[in-house]
Amino acid sequence: MRKWFLLLFTALILTVGVGMARAESTVQLFIVICDNQAVVNFNGSMDAGYDLFYQVFAGPGGTGAALTNVRRITVDGTYAVSEVVPYINSQTMTMGATGSARVTIATESSGGTGGTPYTADDINDGCNNPTNATVSSTDTGASGSSATTTTNGSNIRSPFGGFINPAQAAATPVPLVVIGARPLPANLQRSSTPGVIFAECDQYLPGADPGILYDNDNITIFWSWYARTPQQVEDYMAQAIHEVSLNNAPLEGVQVSAITRPGNRSYYVFYMATLGNLSPGGYGVQFKLSFKQQISDGYSTYGPDGETETVSSTCTFRVEKNPNGSPVSYNGMYSIR
């Protein structure tokens, strides 16, 4: 079964999103394993000075023999590109065999090193056509190496500084679109920043998964926006219409940060609602962003007649009873699913 995997990357770190809290560089990968070639489809947004680097392997999860060398695709700004890449050394994949692609966002001169690699698998059950305009990548000449594990930390910028869950252990991937609260996967891990929840987390799994949450965690729901200049962030703040709710009840007490420039890169503003302790049960954030007038963030346009007019996202999670059985005073504003 073919799967989409979303990677979110900045110059040195991973971050997030499309439309709100967008990554400074993002990539969504869809791979099709064929008999003697692979079809790789990419879309996202790329910051200046960075490119895509990918490699195809004969096993799942970036393992097995290398079917291609490390290849570089040059993209800039918003992109949607595909490539049909033949396997090296006349290698073939039998029907029913599982192959994979490993993709990294890294500086143009790096040869693909220094970024965090992620993988997507596909079973050879027949070939397919590219979904985007086709491009030709550059063979870097590097043979790369197979790997059995990847880091799934999100490095999504946190309103409290640093990143949410920067080093989460591997968790079971779940569908990008989930109806209702997700059940907890058996191997879901505790986040390293428990309770700091990105409002679009369902679209950026597994790294943005809130992980195991307890009823004595201090829950904060947040989202953000970035742009090339402070004025462009101010334009966003003046024109953005946020409709954000938890279990269909509007978030209240949303605070807005000062405009900051973390990492000396893009300028950010954060929106956050501190909810305190939630009673055990299922929860879902519903997020919608629209604009009164068109704006630009220096990378793309948003709002009426812009490249992106509206954004709708979700984040579903569960809260469990704390393992120590400590008494908790709950925020009763949000009903349990």
C-alpha positions as CSV (number, residue, x, y, z in Angstrom):
1,M,0.0,0.0,0.0
2,R,1.4,3.4,-0.9
3,K,1.6,6.0,1.8
4,W,2.2,9.7,2.0
5,F,4.8,10.9,4.5
6,L,5.2,14.5,5.4
7,L,8.6,15.9,6.3
8,L,9.1,19.3,7.8
9,F,12.5,20.9,7.8
10,T,14.3,24.1,8.3
11,A,17.9,25.1,7.8
12,L,19.0,23.3,10.9
13,I,15.8,21.9,12.3
14,L,12.4,20.5,11.6
15,T,9.4,22.7,11.9
16,V,5.8,22.8,10.5
17,G,2.8,23.4,8.5
18,V,1.0,24.9,5.5
19,G,-0.8,28.2,5.9
20,M,-0.3,28.6,9.6
21,A,2.8,27.7,11.5
22,R,4.2,26.8,8.2
23,A,7.7,25.3,7.9
24,E,10.5,27.3,6.5
25,S,11.0,24.2,4.3
26,T,8.6,21.3,3.9
27,V,8.3,18.2,1.8
28,Q,5.6,15.6,1.2
29,L,6.8,12.4,-0.4
30,F,4.8,9.8,-2.3
31,I,6.8,6.9,-3.8
32,V,5.8,4.2,-6.3
33,I,8.1,1.1,-6.5
34,C,8.1,-0.4,-10.0
35,D,10.0,-3.3,-11.6
36,N,13.1,-1.4,-12.8
37,Q,12.4,2.2,-11.7
38,A,10.7,4.2,-9.0
39,V,8.3,7.2,-9.3
40,V,8.9,9.8,-6.6
41,N,6.5,12.6,-6.1
42,F,7.3,15.6,-3.9
43,N,5.5,18.8,-2.9
44,G,6.0,21.5,-0.3
45,S,7.8,24.7,0.2
46,M,11.5,25.2,0.1
47,D,13.5,28.0,1.8
48,A,16.4,29.6,-0.1
49,G,19.7,27.7,0.1
50,Y,18.1,24.2,0.6
51,D,17.2,21.3,-1.7
52,L,15.8,17.8,-1.6
53,F,18.1,14.8,-1.4
54,Y,16.6,11.3,-1.8
55,Q,17.7,7.7,-2.4
56,V,15.7,4.6,-3.2
57,F,16.3,1.2,-1.5
58,A,15.3,-2.4,-2.1
59,G,13.9,-2.9,1.5
60,P,11.5,-1.1,3.8
61,G,12.5,1.8,6.0
62,G,15.6,2.8,4.0
63,T,17.1,-0.7,4.3
64,G,18.4,-3.2,1.7
65,A,20.4,-2.6,-1.4
66,A,20.6,0.9,-2.8
67,L,18.6,1.1,-6.0
68,T,19.8,4.6,-6.7
69,N,22.6,6.8,-5.6
70,V,21.8,9.9,-3.5
71,R,20.1,12.3,-5.8
72,R,19.5,16.1,-5.5
73,I,16.4,17.9,-6.7
74,T,16.6,21.7,-6.9
75,V,13.4,23.4,-5.8
76,D,12.6,26.8,-4.4
77,G,9.5,28.4,-2.9
78,T,6.3,26.4,-3.3
79,Y,6.9,23.3,-5.5
80,A,5.3,20.1,-6.8
81,V,7.6,18.0,-8.8
82,S,8.0,14.3,-9.7
83,E,10.8,12.2,-11.2
84,V,11.0,8.7,-12.7
85,V,14.3,7.3,-11.7
86,P,15.8,4.0,-13.1
87,Y,17.5,1.6,-10.7
88,I,21.3,1.5,-10.9
89,N,23.3,-1.6,-12.0
90,S,20.3,-3.1,-13.8
91,Q,18.6,-4.1,-10.5
92,T,14.9,-5.1,-10.5
93,M,12.2,-5.4,-7.9
94,T,10.0,-8.5,-8.0
95,M,6.2,-8.1,-7.7
96,G,5.1,-8.0,-4.1
97,A,8.5,-6.8,-2.8
98,T,8.7,-3.8,-0.6
99,G,11.0,-0.9,-1.4
100,S,11.4,2.5,0.1
101,A,12.7,6.1,-0.4
102,R,14.7,8.1,2.1
103,V,14.5,11.9,1.8
104,T,16.4,14.7,3.5
105,I,16.2,18.5,3.3
106,A,19.7,19.9,3.5
107,T,21.8,22.8,2.3
108,E,22.5,22.8,-1.4
109,S,26.3,22.2,-0.9
110,S,25.9,19.4,1.7
111,G,25.4,16.5,-0.7
112,G,22.4,15.6,1.5
113,T,24.3,15.1,4.8
114,G,23.4,16.9,8.0
115,G,19.6,16.7,7.6
116,T,17.3,14.3,9.4
117,P,16.3,11.5,7.0
118,Y,12.8,10.1,6.8
119,T,11.5,7.1,4.8
120,A,8.4,6.0,2.9
121,D,7.6,2.5,1.8
122,D,5.8,1.0,-1.2
123,I,5.0,-2.5,-2.3
124,N,5.7,-3.3,-6.0
125,D,2.1,-3.9,-7.1
126,G,2.4,-2.2,-10.4
127,C,3.8,1.1,-11.7
128,N,2.0,4.4,-12.0
129,N,2.5,7.8,-13.7
130,P,4.0,10.8,-12.0
131,T,1.5,13.1,-10.2
132,N,3.4,16.4,-10.7
133,A,5.5,18.0,-13.4
134,T,8.6,15.9,-14.0
135,V,12.1,17.2,-13.3
136,S,15.5,15.7,-13.6
137,S,17.6,15.4,-10.4
138,T,21.3,15.4,-10.2
139,D,23.2,12.3,-9.2
140,T,25.5,13.3,-6.4
141,G,27.7,10.3,-7.0
142,A,27.2,9.3,-3.3
143,S,26.1,5.7,-2.7
144,G,24.7,6.5,0.7
145,S,23.9,3.8,3.1
146,S,20.9,1.9,4.4
147,A,19.5,2.5,7.8
148,T,17.0,0.8,10.1
149,T,15.9,3.6,12.3
150,T,15.0,7.3,12.0
151,T,14.3,10.0,14.5
152,N,10.7,11.2,14.5
153,G,11.1,14.3,16.6
154,S,9.2,17.2,15.1
155,N,11.4,20.2,16.0
156,I,8.2,22.3,15.6
157,R,9.0,25.7,17.1
158,S,7.4,26.1,20.5
159,P,6.0,29.3,21.9
160,F,8.1,28.6,25.0
161,G,11.4,28.6,23.0
162,G,13.1,25.7,21.3
163,F,10.9,23.0,19.8
164,I,8.1,20.7,20.8
165,N,9.1,17.1,21.3
166,P,12.5,17.4,19.6
167,A,13.5,13.7,20.1
168,Q,10.4,11.5,20.2
169,A,11.1,7.8,19.8
170,A,9.5,6.1,16.7
171,A,5.8,5.8,16.9
172,T,3.3,4.0,14.8
173,P,2.3,6.2,11.8
174,V,-1.4,6.9,11.6
175,P,-3.5,8.2,8.7
176,L,-3.2,11.9,7.9
177,V,-7.0,12.3,8.1
178,V,-8.6,10.8,11.3
179,I,-12.3,10.9,12.1
180,G,-12.8,11.1,15.9
181,A,-10.1,10.7,18.5
182,R,-7.2,8.4,17.6
183,P,-6.7,5.3,19.7
184,L,-3.3,5.3,21.3
185,P,-0.9,3.1,19.4
186,A,0.6,0.3,21.5
187,N,4.1,1.8,21.2
188,L,3.2,5.5,21.4
189,Q,5.8,7.4,23.5
190,R,5.5,10.1,26.1
191,S,6.4,13.4,24.4
192,S,9.5,15.2,25.8
193,T,7.4,18.3,26.0
194,P,4.1,16.8,27.3
195,G,1.1,19.0,27.0
196,V,2.5,21.5,24.5
197,I,0.2,20.7,21.5
198,F,0.4,22.0,18.0
199,A,-3.1,22.7,16.7
200,E,-2.3,21.0,13.3
201,C,-0.7,17.9,14.7
202,D,-2.7,15.4,12.7
203,Q,-1.2,16.7,9.5
204,Y,2.4,16.3,10.8
205,L,2.6,12.8,12.3
206,P,4.5,11.1,13.8
207,G,6.8,13.9,15.0
208,A,4.0,16.3,16.0
209,D,2.0,13.6,17.8
210,P,1.2,14.8,21.4
211,G,2.0,11.4,22.6
212,I,0.8,10.0,25.9
213,L,-1.0,12.7,27.9
214,Y,-2.0,12.6,31.5
215,D,-4.7,14.5,33.3
216,N,-2.2,16.3,35.4
217,D,-0.3,17.7,32.4
218,N,-0.7,21.4,31.8
219,I,-2.2,21.5,28.3
220,T,-1.4,24.4,25.9
221,I,-2.8,24.5,22.4
222,F,-0.8,26.7,20.0
223,W,-0.3,27.7,16.4
224,S,2.0,30.2,14.7
225,W,2.9,32.1,11.6
226,Y,6.2,33.1,10.1
227,A,7.3,35.5,7.3
228,R,10.4,37.0,5.9
229,T,9.9,40.4,7.5
230,P,8.3,41.8,10.7
231,Q,5.9,43.9,8.6
232,Q,4.6,40.7,6.8
233,V,3.9,39.1,10.2
234,E,2.0,42.3,11.2
235,D,0.0,42.1,7.9
236,Y,-0.9,38.5,8.9
237,M,-2.0,39.5,12.4
238,A,-4.2,42.3,10.9
239,Q,-5.8,40.1,8.2
240,A,-6.0,36.6,9.7
241,I,-9.3,35.2,10.9
242,H,-8.8,32.2,13.3
243,E,-11.5,29.8,14.1
244,V,-10.1,27.3,16.6
245,S,-12.1,25.0,18.9
246,L,-11.6,22.0,21.1
247,N,-14.3,19.4,21.0
248,N,-16.4,22.1,19.1
249,A,-16.1,24.6,22.0
250,P,-14.1,27.8,20.9
251,L,-10.8,28.2,22.6
252,E,-10.8,31.1,25.0
253,G,-8.1,33.2,26.5
254,V,-5.9,33.0,23.4
255,Q,-2.7,34.9,24.0
256,V,-0.5,36.4,21.2
257,S,3.3,36.6,21.5
258,A,5.6,39.4,20.5
259,I,7.1,39.0,17.0
260,T,10.4,37.1,17.4
261,R,13.1,35.9,15.1
262,P,14.3,32.5,16.4
263,G,17.5,31.2,14.9
264,N,18.0,34.5,13.1
265,R,15.8,33.3,10.3
266,S,12.2,34.0,9.6
267,Y,10.1,36.2,11.9
268,Y,7.4,34.4,14.0
269,V,4.3,35.1,16.0
270,F,2.7,32.5,18.3
271,Y,-0.9,32.1,19.4
272,M,-1.6,30.0,22.5
273,A,-4.4,28.9,24.8
274,T,-3.4,27.5,28.1
275,L,-6.1,25.1,29.2
276,G,-4.6,23.6,32.4
277,N,-5.7,20.0,33.3
278,L,-8.2,18.1,31.1
279,S,-10.2,15.2,32.3
280,P,-9.4,11.8,30.8
281,G,-11.0,11.1,27.4
282,G,-10.7,12.0,23.7
283,Y,-10.2,15.5,22.4
284,G,-10.0,17.1,19.0
285,V,-8.8,20.5,17.9
286,Q,-10.5,22.0,14.9
287,F,-8.5,24.8,13.2
288,K,-9.6,27.0,10.4
289,L,-7.7,30.0,9.0
290,S,-9.0,32.5,6.6
291,F,-8.1,36.1,5.6
292,K,-10.0,39.4,5.2
293,Q,-7.5,40.5,2.5
294,Q,-4.7,38.9,0.6
295,I,-1.3,38.9,2.2
296,S,2.2,37.7,1.4
297,D,4.7,36.1,3.8
298,G,7.6,36.7,1.4
299,Y,7.3,33.1,0.2
300,S,3.7,32.8,-1.0
301,T,0.3,34.6,-1.0
302,Y,-2.7,33.8,1.2
303,G,-6.3,34.9,1.3
304,P,-8.7,35.9,-1.4
305,D,-7.3,35.0,-4.9
306,G,-4.0,34.0,-3.2
307,E,-2.1,30.7,-3.8
308,T,-3.7,29.5,-0.5
309,E,-7.1,31.0,0.4
310,T,-7.9,29.1,3.5
311,V,-6.4,26.4,5.8
312,S,-8.3,23.7,7.7
313,S,-6.4,21.4,10.1
314,T,-7.0,19.2,13.1
315,C,-5.2,17.7,16.1
316,T,-6.8,14.7,17.9
317,F,-5.4,13.3,21.1
318,R,-6.4,11.4,24.3
319,V,-5.8,12.2,27.9
320,E,-5.2,9.3,30.4
321,K,-5.5,9.1,34.1
322,N,-2.1,10.0,35.6
323,P,-0.3,6.8,36.7
324,N,0.3,8.1,40.3
325,G,-3.4,8.6,40.9
326,S,-2.8,12.1,42.0
327,P,-5.9,14.3,42.5
328,V,-6.5,16.8,39.8
329,S,-8.7,19.8,39.4
330,Y,-10.1,19.7,35.8
331,N,-10.9,22.5,33.3
332,G,-14.5,21.6,32.7
333,M,-15.1,23.9,29.7
334,Y,-14.6,21.1,27.1
335,S,-16.8,18.1,26.9
336,I,-15.2,14.6,26.4
337,R,-15.7,12.7,23.3
